[in-house]
Amino acid sequence: MNAAARKPATATPPAATGRAKAAGPRPAKAGAREAPLPDGKDTSKDARPAAKATRNAKAVLPEAQAVPLPVETVADTVRPAYWDEACADLMKRDRILRKMIPTYGPAHLVSRGDPFVTLARAVVGQQISVKAAQSVWERLHAVCPRLAPAQFLRAGPEKLAGCGVSKRKAEYLIDLAGHFKAGTVHVAQWAQMDDEAVIAELTQIRGIGRWTAEMFLMFNLMRPNVLPLDDVGLINAISTNYFSGEPVTRSEAREVAANWEPWRTVATWYMWRSLDPLPVTY
């Protein structure tokens, strides 16, 4: 069947025919990766300094006031104020999400709120499993207890590599810490900048590509409408849930996600959960 003729299983159209059969959420093995596709992986770039900003200025949540997490969830995090509205809207529009969202109860995307930590965790998590990334991060946390850029710089690349990150990732972490320490990133302005402007600035830092910048938009700035098409977990989840497990092109994934706007971040988070019930945080 011509790929252009395939239609995803969604909430509002008539019953799908042919290859694109509606399927309920089908969890895969725990530990499924939420990492970029090969053509979207982060690669080294020369750092190009931006105007000075202060490391201590925290990026505030731009969409709404932060809502405290329930006590049973991860400590020291916040949830998006738009989450319940987004879930209700998505459940009206998309029959896959209508079944999927209630499956995970009160779980939701969370953010720890520290821009440097979010980016450093995303760099560590590039192209490895969630479980492996968490293990490496715990070792880094032991070496740099305050998780401050100055501590990463003092530790140096060799000590960071001893925590389990690759030599290249250790260099990326040092470069990232250097940008924050020197104030060459617009930390205080990110909340007011649009998504593409934030991505453009972040991708000037070595080791940060579009996927890592999109994780920052989702998990730190909590932007509601991010669609990380370079994320292999998202593509696999769309394949499983909307195309009966058959391969899916970026164009087909984008077509499915058009029905999720303006809540593509929320729908993506649930797509990830359908592959791995353990939520990831950055």
MIDOSE-1310 file (N, C-alpha, C; in nm, 2 decimals, decimal comma, always signed):
residues 282
mnaa	+0,08/-0,12/+0,00/+0,00/+0,00/+0,00/+0,09/+0,12/+0,00; +0,05/+0,22/-0,08/+0,13/+0,34/-0,08/+0,12/+0,41/+0,06; +0,24/+0,45/+0,11/+0,25/+0,51/+0,24/+0,17/+0,63/+0,25; +0,15/+0,71/+0,14/+0,08/+0,83/+0,14/-0,07/+0,80/+0,17
arkp	-0,11/+0,68/+0,13/-0,26/+0,65/+0,15/-0,29/+0,60/+0,29; -0,19/+0,57/+0,37/-0,22/+0,52/+0,50/-0,28/+0,63/+0,59; -0,37/+0,59/+0,67/-0,43/+0,68/+0,77/-0,42/+0,63/+0,91; -0,37/+0,71/+1,00/-0,35/+0,67/+1,14/-0,49/+0,65/+1,20
atat	-0,49/+0,56/+1,31/-0,61/+0,54/+1,39/-0,62/+0,66/+1,48; -0,72/+0,74/+1,47/-0,74/+0,85/+1,56/-0,88/+0,86/+1,62; -0,92/+0,96/+1,69/-1,05/+0,96/+1,75/-1,16/+1,00/+1,66; -1,14/+1,10/+1,58/-1,25/+1,16/+1,51/-1,29/+1,10/+1,38
ppaa	-1,19/+1,05/+1,29/-1,23/+1,00/+1,16/-1,31/+0,87/+1,17; -1,37/+0,83/+1,06/-1,44/+0,70/+1,06/-1,34/+0,59/+1,08; -1,39/+0,46/+1,10/-1,30/+0,35/+1,13/-1,20/+0,34/+1,02; -1,07/+0,32/+1,06/-0,96/+0,31/+0,97/-0,96/+0,17/+0,89
tgra	-0,91/+0,17/+0,77/-0,90/+0,05/+0,69/-0,76/+0,02/+0,65; -0,74/-0,10/+0,60/-0,61/-0,13/+0,55/-0,51/-0,15/+0,66; -0,38/-0,10/+0,63/-0,27/-0,13/+0,73/-0,29/-0,05/+0,86; -0,34/+0,07/+0,85/-0,35/+0,16/+0,97/-0,46/+0,12/+1,06
kaag	-0,46/+0,01/+1,12/-0,57/-0,04/+1,21/-0,55/+0,03/+1,34; -0,66/+0,06/+1,40/-0,65/+0,12/+1,54/-0,60/+0,01/+1,63; -0,52/+0,05/+1,72/-0,47/-0,04/+1,82/-0,46/+0,03/+1,96; -0,49/-0,04/+2,06/-0,48/+0,01/+2,19/-0,34/+0,02/+2,23
prpa	-0,31/+0,09/+2,34/-0,17/+0,10/+2,39/-0,12/-0,04/+2,42; +0,00/-0,07/+2,36/+0,06/-0,20/+2,38/+0,20/-0,18/+2,44; +0,21/-0,19/+2,57/+0,34/-0,17/+2,63/+0,45/-0,26/+2,58; +0,57/-0,20/+2,56/+0,68/-0,28/+2,52/+0,76/-0,31/+2,65
kaga	+0,88/-0,36/+2,63/+0,97/-0,39/+2,74/+1,00/-0,26/+2,82; +1,01/-0,28/+2,95/+1,05/-0,16/+3,03/+1,19/-0,13/+3,00; +1,23/+0,00/+3,01/+1,36/+0,05/+2,98/+1,37/+0,09/+2,83; +1,26/+0,10/+2,76/+1,26/+0,15/+2,62/+1,33/+0,29/+2,62
reap	+1,41/+0,31/+2,52/+1,49/+0,43/+2,52/+1,41/+0,55/+2,47; +1,43/+0,66/+2,53/+1,37/+0,79/+2,49/+1,49/+0,87/+2,44; +1,55/+0,83/+2,32/+1,67/+0,89/+2,27/+1,65/+0,93/+2,12; +1,74/+1,01/+2,07/+1,72/+1,06/+1,93/+1,74/+0,95/+1,83
lpdg	+1,67/+0,96/+1,72/+1,70/+0,87/+1,61/+1,84/+0,90/+1,55; +1,91/+0,81/+1,48/+2,04/+0,83/+1,43/+2,06/+0,96/+1,36; +1,96/+1,00/+1,27/+1,98/+1,12/+1,20/+1,95/+1,25/+1,28; +1,92/+1,23/+1,40/+1,89/+1,34/+1,49/+1,98/+1,35/+1,61
kdts	+2,09/+1,27/+1,61/+2,17/+1,26/+1,73/+2,25/+1,39/+1,74; +2,29/+1,42/+1,87/+2,37/+1,54/+1,89/+2,51/+1,52/+1,85; +2,56/+1,61/+1,78/+2,70/+1,61/+1,74/+2,78/+1,73/+1,78; +2,91/+1,72/+1,79/+2,99/+1,83/+1,84/+2,98/+1,95/+1,75
kdar	+2,97/+2,07/+1,81/+2,97/+2,19/+1,74/+3,06/+2,29/+1,81; +3,12/+2,38/+1,74/+3,19/+2,49/+1,80/+3,10/+2,57/+1,88; +3,14/+2,60/+2,00/+3,06/+2,69/+2,09/+3,07/+2,83/+2,04; +2,96/+2,90/+2,03/+2,96/+3,04/+1,99/+2,89/+3,12/+2,10
paak	+2,96/+3,20/+2,17/+2,91/+3,27/+2,29/+2,80/+3,36/+2,25; +2,70/+3,36/+2,34/+2,59/+3,46/+2,33/+2,61/+3,57/+2,43; +2,52/+3,66/+2,44/+2,53/+3,77/+2,53/+2,53/+3,72/+2,67; +2,59/+3,80/+2,77/+2,61/+3,75/+2,90/+2,48/+3,75/+2,98
atrn	+2,46/+3,64/+3,06/+2,35/+3,63/+3,15/+2,40/+3,58/+3,28; +2,32/+3,58/+3,38/+2,37/+3,53/+3,51/+2,33/+3,39/+3,53; +2,42/+3,31/+3,59/+2,39/+3,17/+3,62/+2,28/+3,15/+3,72; +2,28/+3,25/+3,81/+2,18/+3,23/+3,92/+2,04/+3,27/+3,89
akav	+2,02/+3,33/+3,77/+1,88/+3,36/+3,73/+1,82/+3,24/+3,68; +1,71/+3,20/+3,74/+1,64/+3,07/+3,70/+1,53/+3,10/+3,60; +1,52/+3,02/+3,50/+1,41/+3,03/+3,40/+1,28/+2,99/+3,46; +1,18/+3,08/+3,46/+1,06/+3,06/+3,52/+0,96/+2,99/+3,42
lpea	+0,87/+2,92/+3,48/+0,77/+2,85/+3,39/+0,69/+2,95/+3,31; +0,69/+2,95/+3,18/+0,63/+3,05/+3,10/+0,48/+3,03/+3,08; +0,43/+2,91/+3,09/+0,29/+2,89/+3,06/+0,19/+2,92/+3,17; +0,23/+2,90/+3,29/+0,14/+2,93/+3,40/+0,22/+2,91/+3,53
qavp	+0,17/+2,95/+3,64/+0,23/+2,93/+3,77/+0,26/+2,78/+3,79; +0,37/+2,75/+3,85/+0,40/+2,61/+3,88/+0,30/+2,55/+3,98; +0,26/+2,43/+3,96/+0,16/+2,36/+4,05/+0,24/+2,26/+4,13; +0,23/+2,26/+4,27/+0,30/+2,17/+4,35/+0,27/+2,02/+4,31
lpve	+0,36/+1,93/+4,32/+0,34/+1,79/+4,29/+0,27/+1,73/+4,41; +0,18/+1,63/+4,39/+0,13/+1,55/+4,50/+0,25/+1,49/+4,58; +0,22/+1,46/+4,70/+0,33/+1,41/+4,79/+0,39/+1,28/+4,75; +0,31/+1,20/+4,67/+0,36/+1,07/+4,64/+0,45/+1,06/+4,52
tvad	+0,47/+1,18/+4,46/+0,55/+1,18/+4,34/+0,69/+1,23/+4,37; +0,77/+1,25/+4,27/+0,91/+1,29/+4,28/+0,93/+1,42/+4,36; +1,02/+1,42/+4,45/+1,04/+1,54/+4,54/+1,11/+1,65/+4,46; +1,08/+1,77/+4,50/+1,15/+1,89/+4,44/+1,12/+1,91/+4,29
tvrp	+1,00/+1,88/+4,25/+0,96/+1,90/+4,11/+0,83/+1,97/+4,10; +0,80/+2,02/+3,98/+0,67/+2,08/+3,96/+0,60/+2,02/+3,84; +0,47/+2,04/+3,83/+0,40/+1,98/+3,72/+0,34/+2,10/+3,64; +0,31/+2,08/+3,51/+0,25/+2,19/+3,43/+0,11/+2,21/+3,47
aywd	+0,08/+2,34/+3,48/-0,06/+2,38/+3,52/-0,16/+2,34/+3,41; -0,11/+2,33/+3,29/-0,20/+2,30/+3,18/-0,24/+2,15/+3,16; -0,18/+2,06/+3,25/-0,18/+1,92/+3,22/-0,32/+1,86/+3,22; -0,41/+1,89/+3,32/-0,54/+1,84/+3,32/-0,63/+1,89/+3,20
eaca	-0,61/+2,01/+3,17/-0,69/+2,06/+3,05/-0,64/+1,99/+2,92; -0,51/+1,97/+2,91/-0,46/+1,91/+2,79/-0,51/+1,76/+2,78; -0,51/+1,69/+2,89/-0,55/+1,55/+2,89/-0,70/+1,54/+2,85; -0,78/+1,63/+2,91/-0,92/+1,63/+2,87/-0,95/+1,66/+2,73
dlmk	-0,87/+1,75/+2,67/-0,89/+1,79/+2,53/-0,84/+1,67/+2,44; -0,73/+1,62/+2,47/-0,67/+1,51/+2,39/-0,77/+1,38/+2,39; -0,83/+1,36/+2,51/-0,92/+1,24/+2,52/-1,04/+1,26/+2,43; -1,08/+1,39/+2,41/-1,20/+1,41/+2,32/-1,16/+1,39/+2,18
rdri	-1,04/+1,42/+2,14/-1,00/+1,42/+2,00/-0,94/+1,29/+1,95; -0,88/+1,21/+2,04/-0,80/+1,10/+1,99/-0,84/+0,97/+2,07; -0,89/+0,88/+2,00/-0,95/+0,76/+2,07/-0,83/+0,67/+2,13; -0,71/+0,68/+2,07/-0,60/+0,60/+2,13/-0,57/+0,66/+2,27
lrkm	-0,56/+0,80/+2,27/-0,53/+0,86/+2,40/-0,64/+0,86/+2,50; -0,76/+0,85/+2,44/-0,88/+0,84/+2,53/-0,87/+0,71/+2,62; -0,82/+0,60/+2,56/-0,80/+0,48/+2,64/-0,67/+0,48/+2,72; -0,57/+0,55/+2,66/-0,43/+0,54/+2,72/-0,42/+0,63/+2,84
ipty	-0,47/+0,75/+2,84/-0,44/+0,85/+2,95/-0,49/+0,80/+3,08; -0,62/+0,74/+3,09/-0,66/+0,69/+3,22/-0,58/+0,58/+3,28; -0,51/+0,51/+3,19/-0,43/+0,39/+3,23/-0,32/+0,43/+3,33; -0,27/+0,55/+3,32/-0,16/+0,60/+3,40/-0,19/+0,69/+3,52
gpah	-0,32/+0,69/+3,54/-0,37/+0,76/+3,66/-0,32/+0,91/+3,67; -0,28/+0,95/+3,79/-0,23/+1,08/+3,81/-0,09/+1,12/+3,77; -0,02/+1,02/+3,71/+0,12/+1,04/+3,67/+0,12/+1,16/+3,56; +0,23/+1,23/+3,56/+0,24/+1,34/+3,47/+0,39/+1,38/+3,45
lvsr	+0,42/+1,46/+3,35/+0,55/+1,51/+3,33/+0,59/+1,60/+3,45; +0,71/+1,59/+3,49/+0,76/+1,67/+3,60/+0,89/+1,74/+3,56; +0,92/+1,85/+3,63/+1,05/+1,92/+3,61/+1,11/+1,96/+3,74; +1,24/+1,95/+3,74/+1,32/+1,99/+3,86/+1,35/+2,14/+3,86
gdpf	+1,33/+2,20/+3,74/+1,34/+2,35/+3,74/+1,48/+2,41/+3,72; +1,59/+2,33/+3,74/+1,72/+2,39/+3,72/+1,77/+2,37/+3,58; +1,79/+2,48/+3,50/+1,83/+2,47/+3,36/+1,96/+2,39/+3,34; +2,06/+2,41/+3,42/+2,18/+2,34/+3,40/+2,17/+2,19/+3,42
vtla	+2,10/+2,16/+3,53/+2,08/+2,01/+3,56/+2,00/+1,95/+3,45; +1,89/+2,01/+3,40/+1,81/+1,96/+3,30/+1,89/+1,93/+3,17; +1,98/+2,02/+3,13/+2,06/+2,00/+3,01/+2,17/+1,90/+3,04; +2,23/+1,90/+3,15/+2,33/+1,80/+3,18/+2,27/+1,66/+3,18
ravv	+2,15/+1,64/+3,24/+2,09/+1,51/+3,24/+2,06/+1,46/+3,10; +2,01/+1,56/+3,02/+1,98/+1,52/+2,88/+2,10/+1,48/+2,80; +2,21/+1,55/+2,83/+2,34/+1,51/+2,76/+2,38/+1,37/+2,80; +2,37/+1,34/+2,93/+2,40/+1,21/+2,99/+2,31/+1,10/+2,92
gqqi	+2,18/+1,14/+2,90/+2,09/+1,04/+2,85/+2,09/+1,02/+2,70; +2,17/+1,09/+2,63/+2,17/+1,07/+2,48/+2,21/+0,93/+2,44; +2,12/+0,86/+2,37/+2,14/+0,73/+2,31/+2,18/+0,62/+2,40; +2,13/+0,63/+2,53/+2,14/+0,52/+2,62/+2,01/+0,50/+2,69
svka	+1,99/+0,39/+2,75/+1,86/+0,36/+2,82/+1,84/+0,45/+2,94; +1,71/+0,46/+2,97/+1,68/+0,54/+3,09/+1,74/+0,49/+3,22; +1,75/+0,36/+3,23/+1,81/+0,30/+3,35/+1,96/+0,32/+3,35; +2,03/+0,31/+3,24/+2,17/+0,33/+3,23/+2,20/+0,48/+3,26
aqsv	+2,12/+0,57/+3,20/+2,14/+0,71/+3,23/+2,13/+0,75/+3,37; +2,03/+0,69/+3,44/+2,01/+0,72/+3,58/+2,12/+0,67/+3,67; +2,18/+0,55/+3,63/+2,29/+0,50/+3,70/+2,41/+0,59/+3,69; +2,44/+0,64/+3,57/+2,55/+0,73/+3,55/+2,53/+0,86/+3,62
werl	+2,41/+0,91/+3,62/+2,38/+1,04/+3,68/+2,40/+1,03/+3,83; +2,36/+0,92/+3,89/+2,38/+0,90/+4,04/+2,53/+0,91/+4,07; +2,62/+0,85/+3,99/+2,76/+0,86/+4,01/+2,81/+1,00/+3,99; +2,76/+1,07/+3,89/+2,80/+1,21/+3,87/+2,75/+1,30/+3,99
havc	+2,64/+1,27/+4,04/+2,58/+1,34/+4,16/+2,67/+1,32/+4,28; +2,73/+1,20/+4,30/+2,82/+1,18/+4,41/+2,95/+1,26/+4,40; +2,99/+1,28/+4,27/+3,12/+1,35/+4,25/+3,09/+1,50/+4,26; +2,97/+1,55/+4,22/+2,93/+1,69/+4,22/+2,80/+1,70/+4,30
prla	+2,81/+1,70/+4,43/+2,69/+1,69/+4,51/+2,59/+1,81/+4,49; +2,64/+1,93/+4,46/+2,55/+2,04/+4,44/+2,50/+2,05/+4,30; +2,56/+1,97/+4,21/+2,52/+1,97/+4,07/+2,54/+2,11/+4,01; +2,64/+2,19/+4,05/+2,66/+2,32/+4,00/+2,77/+2,32/+3,89
paqf	+2,76/+2,41/+3,80/+2,86/+2,42/+3,69/+3,00/+2,42/+3,74; +3,02/+2,50/+3,85/+3,16/+2,52/+3,90/+3,21/+2,38/+3,95; +3,13/+2,30/+4,01/+3,17/+2,16/+4,05/+3,21/+2,08/+3,94; +3,13/+2,08/+3,83/+3,17/+2,00/+3,71/+3,30/+2,05/+3,65
lrag	+3,32/+2,18/+3,65/+3,45/+2,23/+3,60/+3,57/+2,19/+3,69; +3,55/+2,19/+3,82/+3,66/+2,15/+3,91/+3,69/+2,00/+3,89; +3,58/+1,92/+3,87/+3,60/+1,78/+3,86/+3,69/+1,75/+3,74; +3,66/+1,82/+3,63/+3,73/+1,80/+3,50/+3,68/+1,68/+3,42
pekl	+3,72/+1,67/+3,30/+3,66/+1,56/+3,21/+3,70/+1,42/+3,25; +3,82/+1,40/+3,30/+3,86/+1,27/+3,34/+3,78/+1,21/+3,45; +3,76/+1,29/+3,55/+3,68/+1,25/+3,67/+3,54/+1,22/+3,63; +3,48/+1,31/+3,54/+3,35/+1,29/+3,49/+3,34/+1,16/+3,41
agcg	+3,44/+1,13/+3,33/+3,44/+1,01/+3,25/+3,45/+0,89/+3,34; +3,51/+0,90/+3,45/+3,52/+0,79/+3,55/+3,38/+0,75/+3,61; +3,29/+0,84/+3,59/+3,15/+0,81/+3,64/+3,07/+0,73/+3,54; +3,13/+0,70/+3,43/+3,06/+0,62/+3,33/+3,01/+0,68/+3,20
vskr	+3,04/+0,82/+3,19/+3,00/+0,88/+3,06/+3,12/+0,86/+2,97; +3,09/+0,87/+2,84/+3,20/+0,86/+2,74/+3,29/+0,99/+2,75; +3,41/+0,97/+2,70/+3,50/+1,09/+2,70/+3,44/+1,21/+2,63; +3,37/+1,18/+2,52/+3,31/+1,30/+2,45/+3,20/+1,36/+2,53
kaey	+3,12/+1,28/+2,59/+3,01/+1,34/+2,67/+3,07/+1,42/+2,79; +3,18/+1,37/+2,85/+3,24/+1,44/+2,96/+3,29/+1,58/+2,91; +3,34/+1,58/+2,79/+3,38/+1,71/+2,73/+3,26/+1,80/+2,71; +3,15/+1,74/+2,66/+3,03/+1,82/+2,64/+2,98/+1,88/+2,78
lidl	+2,98/+1,80/+2,88/+2,94/+1,85/+3,01/+3,03/+1,96/+3,06; +3,16/+1,95/+3,04/+3,25/+2,06/+3,08/+3,22/+2,19/+3,00; +3,19/+2,17/+2,87/+3,16/+2,28/+2,78/+3,03/+2,35/+2,83; +2,93/+2,27/+2,86/+2,80/+2,32/+2,91/+2,82/+2,40/+3,04
aghf	+2,90/+2,34/+3,13/+2,92/+2,40/+3,26/+3,00/+2,54/+3,24; +3,09/+2,54/+3,14/+3,16/+2,66/+3,11/+3,07/+2,77/+3,06; +2,98/+2,74/+2,98/+2,88/+2,84/+2,93/+2,80/+2,90/+3,05; +2,75/+2,81/+3,13/+2,67/+2,86/+3,25/+2,76/+2,94/+3,34
kagt	+2,88/+2,90/+3,37/+2,97/+2,97/+3,46/+3,01/+3,10/+3,41; +3,03/+3,11/+3,28/+3,07/+3,24/+3,22/+2,95/+3,33/+3,19; +2,83/+3,28/+3,20/+2,71/+3,36/+3,17/+2,69/+3,39/+3,02; +2,73/+3,30/+2,94/+2,72/+3,32/+2,79/+2,59/+3,26/+2,73
vhva	+2,50/+3,22/+2,82/+2,37/+3,18/+2,77/+2,26/+3,26/+2,84; +2,15/+3,28/+2,77/+2,04/+3,37/+2,81/+1,95/+3,30/+2,91; +2,00/+3,25/+3,02/+1,92/+3,17/+3,11/+1,79/+3,25/+3,15; +1,81/+3,38/+3,19/+1,70/+3,46/+3,24/+1,60/+3,49/+3,14
qwaq	+1,63/+3,48/+3,01/+1,54/+3,52/+2,90/+1,47/+3,40/+2,83; +1,51/+3,28/+2,86/+1,46/+3,16/+2,79/+1,31/+3,15/+2,81; +1,26/+3,19/+2,92/+1,11/+3,18/+2,95/+1,03/+3,27/+2,86; +1,09/+3,38/+2,81/+1,02/+3,47/+2,72/+1,05/+3,44/+2,58
mdde	+1,14/+3,36/+2,55/+1,18/+3,33/+2,41/+1,09/+3,22/+2,35; +1,06/+3,23/+2,22/+0,98/+3,12/+2,16/+1,07/+2,99/+2,15; +1,00/+2,88/+2,12/+1,07/+2,75/+2,11/+1,19/+2,75/+2,02; +1,17/+2,80/+1,90/+1,28/+2,79/+1,80/+1,39/+2,88/+1,84
avia	+1,37/+2,99/+1,90/+1,48/+3,08/+1,95/+1,56/+3,01/+2,06; +1,49/+2,94/+2,15/+1,56/+2,86/+2,25/+1,65/+2,75/+2,19; +1,59/+2,68/+2,10/+1,66/+2,57/+2,03/+1,78/+2,63/+1,96; +1,77/+2,74/+1,89/+1,88/+2,80/+1,81/+1,99/+2,83/+1,91
eltq	+1,96/+2,89/+2,03/+2,07/+2,92/+2,12/+2,13/+2,80/+2,18; +2,05/+2,70/+2,22/+2,11/+2,59/+2,29/+2,20/+2,50/+2,19; +2,16/+2,50/+2,07/+2,24/+2,41/+1,97/+2,37/+2,47/+1,93; +2,40/+2,59/+1,98/+2,53/+2,65/+1,96/+2,63/+2,59/+2,06
irgi	+2,58/+2,52/+2,17/+2,67/+2,46/+2,27/+2,71/+2,32/+2,22; +2,83/+2,28/+2,23/+2,88/+2,15/+2,19/+2,80/+2,04/+2,26; +2,76/+1,94/+2,18/+2,69/+1,83/+2,23/+2,54/+1,84/+2,25; +2,49/+1,96/+2,22/+2,35/+1,98/+2,23/+2,29/+2,00/+2,09
grwt	+2,21/+1,90/+2,05/+2,14/+1,91/+1,92/+2,00/+1,93/+1,94; +1,92/+1,92/+1,84/+1,78/+1,96/+1,84/+1,70/+1,87/+1,95; +1,73/+1,74/+1,95/+1,66/+1,65/+2,04/+1,69/+1,70/+2,19; +1,81/+1,72/+2,23/+1,84/+1,77/+2,36/+1,77/+1,90/+2,39
aemf	+1,77/+1,99/+2,30/+1,71/+2,12/+2,32/+1,56/+2,10/+2,33; +1,50/+2,01/+2,26/+1,35/+1,98/+2,27/+1,32/+1,92/+2,41; +1,41/+1,83/+2,46/+1,39/+1,78/+2,59/+1,39/+1,89/+2,70; +1,48/+1,99/+2,67/+1,48/+2,11/+2,76/+1,35/+2,18/+2,76
lmfn	+1,30/+2,20/+2,64/+1,17/+2,28/+2,63/+1,06/+2,20/+2,70; +1,06/+2,07/+2,69/+0,96/+1,99/+2,75/+0,97/+1,98/+2,90; +1,10/+1,95/+2,95/+1,12/+1,91/+3,09/+1,16/+2,03/+3,18; +1,20/+2,14/+3,12/+1,24/+2,25/+3,20/+1,15/+2,37/+3,18
lmrp	+1,13/+2,42/+3,06/+1,04/+2,53/+3,03/+0,90/+2,48/+3,03; +0,88/+2,35/+3,02/+0,74/+2,29/+3,02/+0,65/+2,35/+2,91; +0,71/+2,36/+2,79/+0,63/+2,41/+2,68/+0,53/+2,30/+2,64; +0,41/+2,34/+2,61/+0,30/+2,23/+2,59/+0,30/+2,17/+2,45
nvlp	+0,37/+2,23/+2,35/+0,34/+2,18/+2,22/+0,47/+2,14/+2,14; +0,56/+2,07/+2,21/+0,68/+2,02/+2,15/+0,66/+1,88/+2,09; +0,71/+1,87/+1,97/+0,70/+1,74/+1,90/+0,84/+1,69/+1,86; +0,91/+1,61/+1,94/+1,05/+1,57/+1,91/+1,05/+1,45/+1,81
lddv	+1,05/+1,48/+1,68/+1,04/+1,38/+1,58/+1,17/+1,30/+1,57; +1,28/+1,35/+1,63/+1,41/+1,28/+1,63/+1,41/+1,17/+1,74; +1,30/+1,16/+1,82/+1,30/+1,07/+1,93/+1,25/+0,93/+1,89; +1,34/+0,83/+1,90/+1,30/+0,70/+1,85/+1,19/+0,64/+1,93
glin	+1,18/+0,67/+2,06/+1,07/+0,62/+2,14/+0,93/+0,67/+2,09; +0,93/+0,80/+2,06/+0,80/+0,86/+2,00/+0,76/+0,79/+1,87; +0,86/+0,78/+1,78/+0,83/+0,71/+1,65/+0,78/+0,57/+1,67; +0,85/+0,50/+1,76/+0,81/+0,36/+1,78/+0,67/+0,35/+1,85
aist	+0,64/+0,44/+1,94/+0,51/+0,44/+2,00/+0,40/+0,48/+1,90; +0,42/+0,57/+1,81/+0,32/+0,60/+1,71/+0,30/+0,48/+1,62; +0,41/+0,41/+1,58/+0,40/+0,29/+1,50/+0,31/+0,19/+1,57; +0,34/+0,16/+1,70/+0,27/+0,06/+1,78/+0,12/+0,10/+1,79
nyfs	+0,09/+0,22/+1,83/-0,04/+0,26/+1,87/-0,13/+0,30/+1,76; -0,07/+0,35/+1,64/-0,16/+0,40/+1,54/-0,14/+0,33/+1,40; -0,04/+0,24/+1,39/-0,01/+0,18/+1,26/+0,01/+0,03/+1,28; -0,04/-0,03/+1,39/-0,03/-0,17/+1,42/+0,12/-0,22/+1,41
gepv	+0,21/-0,14/+1,45/+0,35/-0,18/+1,46/+0,43/-0,17/+1,33; +0,37/-0,13/+1,22/+0,44/-0,11/+1,10/+0,53/+0,01/+1,10; +0,64/+0,01/+1,02/+0,73/+0,13/+1,02/+0,65/+0,26/+0,98; +0,69/+0,37/+1,05/+0,63/+0,50/+1,03/+0,73/+0,60/+0,99
trse	+0,69/+0,68/+0,89/+0,78/+0,79/+0,84/+0,76/+0,91/+0,93; +0,85/+1,00/+0,92/+0,84/+1,13/+1,00/+0,71/+1,20/+0,96; +0,68/+1,20/+0,83/+0,56/+1,27/+0,77/+0,44/+1,21/+0,83; +0,43/+1,07/+0,84/+0,32/+1,01/+0,90/+0,30/+1,04/+1,05
arev	+0,42/+1,04/+1,12/+0,42/+1,08/+1,26/+0,37/+1,22/+1,28; +0,41/+1,31/+1,19/+0,37/+1,45/+1,20/+0,22/+1,46/+1,18; +0,17/+1,38/+1,09/+0,02/+1,38/+1,06/-0,06/+1,34/+1,18; -0,01/+1,23/+1,25/-0,08/+1,19/+1,37/-0,08/+1,30/+1,47
aanw	+0,04/+1,36/+1,49/+0,06/+1,46/+1,59/-0,02/+1,59/+1,56; -0,06/+1,61/+1,44/-0,14/+1,73/+1,41/-0,27/+1,74/+1,49; -0,32/+1,62/+1,52/-0,44/+1,61/+1,60/-0,42/+1,64/+1,74; -0,30/+1,64/+1,79/-0,26/+1,66/+1,93/-0,24/+1,81/+1,96
epwr	-0,23/+1,90/+1,86/-0,20/+2,04/+1,89/-0,31/+2,10/+1,96; -0,29/+2,19/+2,06/-0,16/+2,25/+2,10/-0,10/+2,18/+2,22; -0,12/+2,04/+2,23/-0,07/+1,97/+2,35/+0,02/+1,85/+2,30; +0,11/+1,88/+2,21/+0,19/+1,77/+2,16/+0,29/+1,72/+2,26
tvat	+0,33/+1,80/+2,35/+0,42/+1,76/+2,46/+0,35/+1,65/+2,55; +0,23/+1,68/+2,58/+0,15/+1,59/+2,67/+0,13/+1,46/+2,60; +0,08/+1,46/+2,47/+0,06/+1,34/+2,40/+0,19/+1,26/+2,38; +0,30/+1,33/+2,36/+0,43/+1,26/+2,35/+0,47/+1,19/+2,48
wymw	+0,44/+1,25/+2,59/+0,47/+1,19/+2,72/+0,40/+1,06/+2,74; +0,27/+1,06/+2,69/+0,19/+0,94/+2,71/+0,23/+0,83/+2,60; +0,28/+0,88/+2,49/+0,33/+0,78/+2,39/+0,46/+0,71/+2,45; +0,54/+0,78/+2,52/+0,66/+0,72/+2,59/+0,61/+0,62/+2,69
rsld	+0,51/+0,66/+2,77/+0,46/+0,57/+2,88/+0,41/+0,44/+2,82; +0,35/+0,45/+2,70/+0,30/+0,32/+2,64/+0,41/+0,22/+2,61; +0,53/+0,27/+2,60/+0,65/+0,18/+2,58/+0,72/+0,15/+2,71; +0,72/+0,24/+2,80/+0,79/+0,22/+2,93/+0,71/+0,30/+3,03
plpv	+0,64/+0,22/+3,12/+0,56/+0,29/+3,22/+0,64/+0,37/+3,32; +0,77/+0,36/+3,33/+0,85/+0,43/+3,42/+0,88/+0,57/+3,36; +0,83/+0,68/+3,42/+0,85/+0,81/+3,37/+0,99/+0,86/+3,38; +1,04/+0,93/+3,28/+1,18/+0,99/+3,29/+1,17/+1,13/+3,33
ty	+1,26/+1,18/+3,41/+1,27/+1,33/+3,44/+1,41/+1,38/+3,41; +1,42/+1,50/+3,37/+1,55/+1,56/+3,34/+1,57/+1,68/+3,43
